[in-house]
Amino acid sequence: MKRRTLRQVRHHVDQATEPRLRRQSRRAAGSGEAGHHHHVYVVLLDPAVGELPTVRRDNPDRRPELPCVYVGMTGLTPEERFANHRNGIKSAWVVKEHGVRLLPELYEHFNPMPYEAAAEMERDLAEDLRREGYTVTGGH
């Protein structure tokens, strides 16, 4: 799959949703952009996660001074999704057991977006953070 830049993804999202925005009902028009309710999010994890064999294998070029993070996407707000992880509701084990807090400075400028863009952005954000040296889990 060809990797897109954030600018290309935003342009693609805008082009794909413009016709739908014109067709939406008055009720939907008042509630924000139709179909733009998905979010990517990043969770700070306990540094001990970086010592797990599977995590080390998936992050061979990790820089230990950068944090361990989990990258995900959701149709909820990132805050609601993090609470669900912590409460064991459809949770990733690494977030349930080692999640510390959200890192909005790494994701807030991307949100909200349609489902397709969020799925692609989740993968791209995980790859970008891993390339920068973060220890990344999630980001499927």
C-alpha positions as semicolon CSV with decimal commas, in nm:
position;residue;x (nm);y (nm);z (nm)
1;M;0,000;0,000;0,000
2;K;0,134;0,340;-0,095
3;R;0,205;0,560;0,206
4;R;0,036;0,901;0,203
5;T;0,141;1,221;0,372
6;L;-0,095;1,386;0,617
7;R;-0,168;1,659;0,359
8;Q;-0,268;1,397;0,101
9;V;-0,490;1,217;0,352
10;R;-0,664;1,542;0,453
11;H;-0,718;1,632;0,085
12;H;-0,856;1,282;0,016
13;V;-1,090;1,309;0,316
14;D;-1,212;1,652;0,207
15;Q;-1,275;1,534;-0,150
16;A;-1,455;1,219;-0,036
17;T;-1,685;1,388;0,211
18;E;-1,772;1,709;0,024
19;P;-2,064;1,556;-0,176
20;R;-2,203;1,390;0,138
21;L;-2,189;1,716;0,329
22;R;-2,409;1,883;0,069
23;R;-2,664;1,599;0,088
24;Q;-2,690;1,577;0,465
25;S;-3,010;1,664;0,646
26;R;-3,058;1,984;0,847
27;R;-3,049;1,786;1,171
28;A;-2,712;1,630;1,083
29;A;-2,577;1,962;0,957
30;G;-2,616;2,114;1,303
31;S;-2,417;1,839;1,473
32;G;-2,080;1,891;1,301
33;E;-1,936;1,729;0,992
34;A;-2,128;1,415;0,897
35;G;-1,911;1,103;0,921
36;H;-1,630;1,286;1,101
37;H;-1,663;1,128;1,442
38;H;-1,364;0,893;1,451
39;H;-1,044;0,974;1,634
40;V;-0,688;0,852;1,658
41;Y;-0,532;0,864;2,003
42;V;-0,201;0,798;2,175
43;V;-0,164;0,658;2,527
44;L;0,152;0,696;2,734
45;L;0,257;0,357;2,872
46;D;0,471;0,263;3,169
47;P;0,840;0,240;3,062
48;A;0,846;-0,127;3,172
49;V;0,654;-0,208;2,851
50;G;0,972;-0,136;2,655
51;E;1,137;-0,438;2,818
52;L;0,878;-0,691;2,700
53;P;1,026;-0,925;2,435
54;T;0,744;-0,881;2,183
55;V;0,756;-0,502;2,215
56;R;1,135;-0,498;2,173
57;R;1,103;-0,720;1,866
58;D;0,848;-0,484;1,707
59;N;1,061;-0,176;1,787
60;P;1,422;-0,264;1,698
61;D;1,527;0,100;1,652
62;R;1,362;0,234;1,966
63;R;1,528;0,512;2,160
64;P;1,497;0,437;2,534
65;E;1,479;0,808;2,624
66;L;1,150;0,842;2,430
67;P;0,830;0,709;2,588
68;C;0,644;0,387;2,521
69;V;0,307;0,458;2,359
70;Y;-0,004;0,281;2,233
71;V;-0,170;0,413;1,916
72;G;-0,537;0,343;1,852
73;M;-0,850;0,467;1,679
74;T;-1,208;0,495;1,800
75;G;-1,556;0,620;1,723
76;L;-1,571;0,751;2,081
77;T;-1,380;1,046;2,217
78;P;-1,021;0,957;2,311
79;E;-1,107;1,021;2,677
80;E;-1,402;0,779;2,668
81;R;-1,194;0,516;2,490
82;F;-0,908;0,546;2,740
83;A;-1,157;0,505;3,026
84;N;-1,293;0,190;2,856
85;H;-0,941;0,049;2,822
86;R;-0,873;0,114;3,191
87;N;-1,206;-0,047;3,289
88;G;-1,146;-0,358;3,077
89;I;-1,413;-0,279;2,816
90;K;-1,280;-0,400;2,479
91;S;-0,939;-0,312;2,612
92;A;-0,591;-0,371;2,485
93;W;-0,412;-0,553;2,767
94;V;-0,111;-0,325;2,746
95;V;-0,327;-0,015;2,805
96;K;-0,536;-0,178;3,076
97;E;-0,227;-0,285;3,271
98;H;0,028;-0,018;3,177
99;G;-0,165;0,285;3,047
100;V;-0,071;0,609;3,225
101;R;-0,251;0,890;3,041
102;L;-0,342;1,023;2,698
103;L;-0,087;1,228;2,501
104;P;-0,315;1,472;2,315
105;E;-0,020;1,675;2,184
106;L;0,055;1,383;1,950
107;Y;-0,294;1,337;1,802
108;E;-0,542;1,617;1,874
109;H;-0,467;1,815;1,558
110;F;-0,579;1,518;1,341
111;N;-0,927;1,468;1,494
112;P;-1,210;1,417;1,409
113;M;-1,216;1,234;1,074
114;P;-1,415;0,968;0,885
115;Y;-1,359;0,600;0,961
116;E;-1,143;0,524;0,655
117;A;-0,911;0,818;0,725
118;A;-0,883;0,723;1,094
119;A;-0,791;0,363;1,008
120;E;-0,517;0,483;0,774
121;M;-0,402;0,756;1,013
122;E;-0,371;0,504;1,299
123;R;-0,122;0,299;1,095
124;D;0,063;0,605;0,965
125;L;0,091;0,769;1,307
126;A;0,225;0,446;1,460
127;E;0,481;0,415;1,180
128;D;0,584;0,780;1,212
129;L;0,630;0,759;1,589
130;R;0,822;0,432;1,555
131;R;1,047;0,592;1,293
132;E;1,118;0,879;1,535
133;G;1,231;0,628;1,796
134;Y;0,921;0,592;2,014
135;T;0,842;0,242;2,143
136;V;0,502;0,180;1,982
137;T;0,233;-0,080;2,040
138;G;-0,103;-0,090;1,863
139;G;-0,138;0,101;1,539
140;H;-0,281;-0,194;1,345
